[in-house]
Amino acid sequence: MSLTIGLINASLPSYFPQRHGVFEDARRMLDSVAQVGGYDIVAASVIPMDAAQARDAMAELKAAGADFVLLLHGGFTMGDVVREIAKDSLPLGVWATPEPTLTDDVQLNNFVSLNMSMSIARGVRDLARHPVQWYLGGPDDAELRGRLEQTLRALSARKSLNGARIGVVGGLAPTFYNMEVSSDTLMRSLGVWVEHVDIHKMTDLMAAQTAADVAAELAEMTQAAQVKGVSDAQMDLTVRAVLALRAIASEGGYDALAVSDWPALQENPGMHPGAAFTWLEEKDKLPVASEGDVLGAVTQLAVKALTGRVGCLLDMTSPDLKADQILMWHGGGGPLYMAKDQPAWINHPMIGRGTPDGPIFGAIADYEFAHGPVTVVRVARHGTAQFVVEGAVSAGPEAGFIGCRGWVGSFSSNLGPCSASDIVTTVMEQGLEHHFVLVPGHEASVFAEFAGWCGMQPLDVITTHSRLPNFRN
């Protein structure tokens, strides 16, 4: 779904915006941004001079399907125009260009107008639920363009989540109460639909797959990663799980899945689908959250919409506070593109251990993450809050547990650099659910802006301390 930008050029009656080409130059820049990002632009047919004309301009843009209104101050804009536009709940940006000259009489007076507009917006709009972004700079200003492009990426992700569908196969893992989600709150907050699918649909579809289809898919999987110690029978079940989950997603129109990968599937048909999750994320770019984690799937969808990549759903498994690193790991899925070296399909290391047969129930991907910058995110509290920090994967004190893994350190948040101890304090005291999505690159700013447009509460980093936690927030 393409994002549609609604443009309103605004100014007092004046020839100065035309003399200095403000509207024309701004439109050329916007056209360039829209072409690169795949956005559409609709522009109001008049320059509104009063509230009535502003109301007509908004109606015109909304009828044309605008998702975001950009109010461009070509010159000083009267408060009744801004007030009328700002009271609407559509996402709003207010842009002022700099003065063309800093001598003689003021030409545009745009900064004062921007200041007044933002102040008026605060008075007539619930900014916590319906924020307004401001922009100051000329069309050739790279920083201004980057700020605007970030907004458009964030709003595109917001739009993509509205109406997204998640199929929950088998429900939540037993006793994982912290990952229970109110589907009503999630729908109200983000517009995401949740639909439950009986686990028997998956197992029935697994049994129904043809030998030819299984063989073809298996050939692709074994070309992408080496099989190490996994029996032919378990690889067969893994591929059948891939085909079954792919069919469920296609039939239900699901944008992501949340699957209860234990304990039912170990009883029938006797496997763990971790490698199936990996392959669906790698090949199909279909996010699959383990243990029925709906908000994990929502987080993956947001990350995919913002970056074009499926992230890896992980536990913060083992902090090493002396090394200022946290081992992030999971024995479930994780797309292969994130591997530092050649990945492998191995037996799940935990399921079946301690039994006479040993850990042979199902394959998972085994690899270490490529070193470099990463972002760690979580949509929390039924879709009403978010946590995001940036960091870097680097060598750790040990190799880490087998599975998808990496040592993350060099953390930073919107508050500045923070330690692994600060992150642990935050996770505990903010009550964050124990799955986080890790994606390559530093993407905290755009994720935070996406969350802001969605009205999510930011769950800030809490500095390490020895006092009783403050749980009032």
C-alpha positions in Angstrom: 0.0 0.0 0.0 1.5 3.3 -1.1 1.6 6.2 1.3 -0.2 9.3 0.1 1.1 12.7 1.0 -1.4 15.5 1.2 0.3 18.9 0.5 -1.2 22.2 1.6 0.7 25.4 0.6 0.0 28.2 3.0 0.8 31.9 3.4 -0.7 35.3 4.0 -1.7 37.1 0.7 1.8 37.9 -0.5 4.0 37.8 -3.6 7.1 36.9 -1.6 6.7 33.0 -1.7 6.2 33.3 -5.5 9.2 35.7 -5.9 11.5 33.3 -4.1 10.0 30.2 -5.6 9.3 28.6 -2.2 6.4 26.4 -3.3 7.9 25.3 -6.6 11.3 24.4 -5.1 9.6 22.5 -2.2 7.4 20.6 -4.7 10.5 19.5 -6.7 12.1 18.1 -3.6 8.9 16.3 -2.5 8.5 14.8 -6.0 12.0 13.4 -5.7 11.4 12.0 -2.3 8.1 10.5 -3.4 9.7 8.9 -6.5 12.5 7.3 -4.4 10.1 6.1 -1.7 7.2 5.1 -3.9 4.8 7.6 -2.4 1.9 9.5 -4.0 1.4 13.3 -3.6 -2.0 15.1 -3.8 -2.0 18.9 -3.4 -4.8 21.2 -2.2 -6.0 23.3 -5.1 -6.0 26.6 -3.2 -3.7 28.4 -0.7 -6.0 28.7 2.3 -6.3 32.1 3.8 -8.8 31.4 6.6 -10.4 28.6 8.5 -13.2 27.9 6.0 -10.7 27.5 3.2 -8.4 25.4 5.4 -11.4 23.1 6.1 -12.1 22.8 2.4 -8.4 22.0 1.7 -8.5 19.2 4.3 -11.7 17.8 2.9 -10.1 17.8 -0.6 -7.0 15.9 0.6 -9.0 13.4 2.7 -11.2 12.7 -0.3 -8.1 12.0 -2.3 -6.9 9.5 0.2 -4.2 11.4 2.0 -2.5 9.5 4.8 -0.3 12.4 5.9 -0.8 16.2 5.6 2.2 18.4 5.1 1.5 22.0 5.8 4.1 24.1 4.0 4.6 27.6 5.2 5.6 29.5 2.1 5.1 32.7 4.1 3.6 33.6 7.4 0.4 31.6 7.9 -2.6 32.8 10.0 -3.5 30.9 13.1 -7.0 30.1 12.1 -5.7 28.1 9.1 -3.3 26.1 11.3 -5.9 25.6 14.0 -8.4 24.1 11.5 -5.9 21.8 10.0 -4.3 20.7 13.4 -7.6 19.8 15.0 -8.0 17.0 12.5 -6.6 13.6 13.6 -4.7 12.9 10.4 -0.9 12.7 10.9 0.4 16.2 10.4 3.8 17.7 9.5 4.5 21.5 9.5 7.3 22.7 7.4 8.9 26.2 7.3 11.7 27.2 4.9 14.5 29.6 5.9 14.6 33.3 5.0 16.0 34.0 1.5 17.9 37.0 2.9 18.9 38.2 6.3 19.0 41.9 5.6 16.5 44.7 5.0 12.8 43.8 5.6 11.8 40.2 6.5 10.5 38.3 3.5 8.7 35.3 4.7 8.7 35.3 8.6 8.4 31.5 8.4 10.2 30.5 11.6 7.8 32.6 13.7 4.9 31.1 11.8 6.2 27.6 12.5 6.6 28.4 16.2 3.1 29.7 16.3 1.7 26.7 14.4 3.3 24.2 16.8 2.0 26.1 19.8 -1.5 26.2 18.3 -1.4 22.5 17.5 -0.6 21.7 21.2 -3.8 23.6 22.2 -6.2 21.9 19.9 -4.8 18.4 19.4 -4.1 15.4 21.6 -0.4 15.2 20.7 0.2 12.0 22.7 -2.2 10.1 20.4 -1.9 12.2 17.3 1.5 13.8 17.1 2.7 16.6 14.8 6.2 16.6 13.4 8.0 19.9 12.4 10.5 20.6 9.7 12.8 23.6 9.3 15.1 23.9 6.3 15.2 24.5 2.6 14.5 22.0 -0.2 18.3 21.5 -0.7 19.0 20.8 3.0 20.1 17.1 3.3 19.3 17.0 7.0 15.7 18.3 6.3 15.2 15.8 3.6 16.4 13.0 5.8 14.0 14.0 8.6 11.1 14.0 6.2 12.1 10.7 4.7 12.2 9.2 8.2 8.7 10.4 8.8 7.5 8.9 5.6 9.1 5.5 6.3 7.6 5.5 9.8 4.1 6.4 8.5 4.4 3.8 5.8 5.1 1.2 8.4 2.1 2.5 10.5 -0.1 2.1 7.5 1.1 -1.4 6.7 0.3 -2.6 10.2 -3.2 -1.2 10.1 -5.2 -4.2 8.8 -2.3 -6.6 9.1 -3.3 -10.2 10.1 -1.5 -12.6 12.4 -2.3 -16.2 12.5 -1.8 -17.7 16.0 -1.2 -21.5 15.5 -1.8 -23.5 18.6 -2.1 -20.6 21.0 0.3 -19.3 23.6 3.0 -21.5 25.1 1.8 -22.9 28.5 2.1 -20.5 31.4 3.7 -17.7 29.3 1.3 -15.3 31.0 3.5 -12.3 30.3 2.9 -12.7 26.6 -0.9 -12.7 26.8 -2.3 -10.0 24.5 -5.7 -8.2 24.5 -6.7 -8.5 20.8 -9.1 -5.6 21.4 -6.4 -3.3 22.6 -4.1 -4.4 19.8 -6.7 -3.7 17.3 -7.5 -0.3 18.8 -3.9 0.7 19.0 -2.4 -0.6 15.8 -5.2 -2.0 13.7 -3.7 -5.5 13.8 -6.0 -8.5 13.5 -5.3 -11.7 15.4 -6.9 -15.0 14.4 -6.4 -18.4 16.1 -5.7 -21.5 14.1 -6.0 -25.0 15.7 -2.7 -26.8 15.9 -4.3 -29.9 14.3 -4.7 -27.9 11.0 -0.9 -27.6 10.9 -0.3 -31.3 11.7 -3.0 -32.4 9.2 -1.4 -30.3 6.5 2.0 -31.7 7.4 0.7 -35.2 6.8 -1.0 -34.3 3.5 2.2 -33.0 1.8 3.4 -35.0 -1.2 6.8 -36.6 -1.3 7.7 -34.6 -4.4 6.9 -31.3 -2.8 8.9 -32.3 0.3 11.9 -33.3 -1.8 11.9 -30.1 -3.8 11.8 -27.9 -0.7 14.4 -30.0 1.1 16.8 -29.6 -1.8 16.6 -25.8 -1.4 17.0 -26.0 2.4 20.1 -28.2 2.2 21.7 -26.0 -0.5 21.3 -23.0 1.9 22.7 -24.7 5.0 24.5 -27.9 5.7 22.6 -30.7 7.7 24.7 -31.7 10.7 23.4 -34.7 12.6 19.7 -34.3 11.9 18.0 -37.5 10.8 16.3 -37.8 7.4 13.0 -38.4 9.3 13.4 -35.1 11.2 14.3 -33.1 8.1 11.3 -34.6 6.4 9.1 -33.3 9.3 10.8 -30.0 9.2 10.0 -29.5 5.5 6.4 -30.6 6.0 6.1 -28.0 8.7 7.4 -25.4 6.3 4.8 -26.4 3.7 2.0 -26.6 6.2 2.7 -23.1 7.7 3.1 -21.6 4.3 -0.3 -22.9 3.3 -1.9 -21.6 6.5 -0.4 -18.2 5.9 -1.5 -18.1 2.3 -5.0 -19.4 3.0 -5.6 -17.1 5.9 -4.0 -14.1 4.3 -1.7 -13.8 7.3 1.2 -11.3 7.2 2.9 -13.1 10.1 2.4 -16.2 12.2 2.8 -16.9 16.0 3.2 -20.6 16.6 3.2 -22.6 19.8 6.2 -24.7 18.9 6.1 -26.7 22.2 4.9 -29.0 23.8 2.1 -30.2 21.4 4.3 -30.7 18.4 6.7 -32.9 20.3 3.8 -35.2 21.1 2.5 -35.3 17.5 4.2 -35.6 15.1 7.4 -35.6 17.3 9.4 -32.6 16.2 10.3 -29.0 16.8 9.7 -26.5 13.9 12.5 -24.1 14.6 14.3 -24.7 11.3 10.9 -24.3 9.5 10.6 -20.9 11.1 14.0 -20.0 9.9 13.3 -21.1 6.4 10.0 -19.3 6.1 11.7 -16.1 7.3 14.6 -16.5 5.0 12.8 -17.6 1.8 9.3 -16.2 2.2 10.2 -13.2 4.3 7.3 -14.4 6.5 7.8 -13.5 10.2 7.2 -16.4 12.5 7.2 -15.8 16.2 7.8 -18.8 18.4 5.8 -19.8 21.6 2.7 -18.0 20.3 4.2 -14.6 20.9 1.7 -12.2 19.2 3.6 -9.0 20.0 6.8 -10.7 18.9 5.1 -11.1 15.5 3.9 -7.5 15.6 7.4 -6.3 16.3 8.7 -8.4 13.4 6.1 -6.9 11.1 7.1 -3.4 12.2 10.8 -4.1 11.7 10.1 -5.6 8.3 8.0 -2.6 7.2 10.7 -0.2 8.4 13.8 -1.9 7.1 12.6 -4.4 4.4 14.2 -7.2 6.5 12.8 -9.8 8.8 14.5 -9.6 12.2 15.4 -12.4 14.5 13.2 -13.1 17.6 15.5 -13.7 20.6 15.8 -14.0 24.3 18.2 -11.9 26.3 19.7 -15.2 27.5 22.9 -14.4 29.5 24.2 -11.0 30.5 28.0 -10.7 31.1 28.0 -7.4 33.0 31.8 -7.4 33.4 32.2 -7.6 29.7 29.3 -5.1 29.2 27.6 -7.5 26.8 24.4 -9.6 26.6 24.2 -12.9 24.8 21.0 -12.8 22.7 20.0 -16.3 21.6 17.1 -18.5 20.6 16.6 -22.1 19.7 13.8 -21.3 17.4 13.9 -19.5 14.1 16.1 -16.7 12.7 16.7 -15.9 9.0 20.0 -17.2 7.5 21.1 -13.8 6.0 22.1 -12.7 9.5 24.8 -15.4 9.9 28.5 -14.5 10.2 29.7 -17.8 8.7 28.0 -20.7 7.0 24.9 -21.7 9.0 23.9 -25.3 9.6 20.7 -27.3 10.4 21.2 -29.1 13.7 19.1 -31.0 16.2 17.3 -28.8 18.7 19.7 -28.9 21.7 17.2 -28.9 24.5 14.1 -30.9 23.5 14.7 -34.5 24.3 17.9 -34.0 26.3 18.1 -36.3 29.3 16.1 -39.0 27.5 17.5 -42.3 26.2 17.2 -41.0 22.6 18.8 -37.6 23.4 18.0 -34.2 21.8 16.7 -35.4 18.4 13.3 -33.8 18.2 13.4 -31.3 15.4 16.0 -29.2 13.6 17.0 -25.6 14.2 19.4 -23.2 12.5 22.8 -22.8 14.1 24.9 -19.7 13.5 26.5 -16.6 15.1 25.3 -13.2 14.0 27.5 -11.2 11.7 29.4 -8.5 13.7 28.3 -4.9 13.3 25.6 -2.4 14.3 22.2 -3.7 15.3 18.9 -2.5 16.7 17.0 -4.3 19.4 13.2 -3.6 19.7 10.0 -4.8 21.3 6.4 -3.7 20.9 4.9 -4.1 24.4 1.8 -3.8 26.6 -0.8 -5.0 24.1 0.7 -2.7 21.3 0.6 0.5 23.4 4.3 0.8 24.3 7.7 0.2 22.7 11.3 -0.3 23.7 14.2 0.3 21.4 18.0 0.5 21.8 20.9 0.3 19.4 24.1 -1.7 19.9 26.7 -3.8 18.2 27.4 -7.5 17.8 31.0 -8.4 18.5 33.1 -11.2 19.9 32.1 -12.2 23.3 33.7 -14.1 26.2 32.5 -17.4 24.9 31.0 -18.7 21.7 27.5 -18.8 23.1 24.8 -21.5 23.1 24.1 -23.3 19.9 21.3 -21.8 18.0 20.9 -18.3 16.6 23.1 -16.1 18.7 25.3 -13.1 19.2 26.9 -11.0 21.9 25.5 -7.5 21.9 27.1 -4.5 23.6 27.9 -0.8 23.0 24.3 0.0 23.8 22.7 3.4 23.3 19.2 4.9 23.5 17.6 8.2 23.0 19.1 9.1 26.4 22.7 8.4 25.2 25.1 5.6 25.8 24.0 2.9 28.3 25.5 -0.2 29.8 24.5 -3.8 29.6 23.6 -3.4 33.3 21.3 -0.5 32.4 19.6 -2.7 29.8 19.1 -5.5 32.3 17.6 -3.1 34.8 15.3 -1.7 32.2 14.0 -5.1 31.0 13.3 -6.2 34.6 11.7 -3.0 35.8 9.7 -2.1 32.7 8.4 -5.7 32.7 9.3 -6.3 29.1 8.2 -9.6 27.6 11.2 -11.9 27.1 11.4 -11.8 23.3 13.1 -9.1 21.4 13.7 -8.6 17.7 17.2 -7.9 16.6 17.9 -6.5 13.1 21.1 -5.3 11.5 21.8 -1.6 11.3 21.0 1.4 13.5 17.2 2.0 13.1 16.2 3.3 16.5 15.2 6.8 15.3 12.8 5.6 12.6 11.4 2.9 14.9 10.8 5.5 17.6 9.1 7.8 15.2 6.9 4.9 13.9 5.9 4.2 17.5 5.2 7.9 18.2 2.8 8.1 15.2 1.1 5.0 16.6 0.7 6.7 20.0 2.9 4.2 21.8 4.5 5.0 25.1 8.3 4.9 25.0 9.8 2.6 27.6 13.0 4.5 28.3 16.2 3.0 29.6 16.4 2.9 33.4 19.9 3.5 34.8 21.3 0.8 37.1 20.5 1.6 40.7 20.2 -0.2 44.1 16.9 1.4 45.3 13.4 -0.3 45.2 12.1 0.0 41.6 9.5 2.6 40.8 6.6 0.7 39.3 4.1 3.5 39.1 4.6 4.0 35.4 
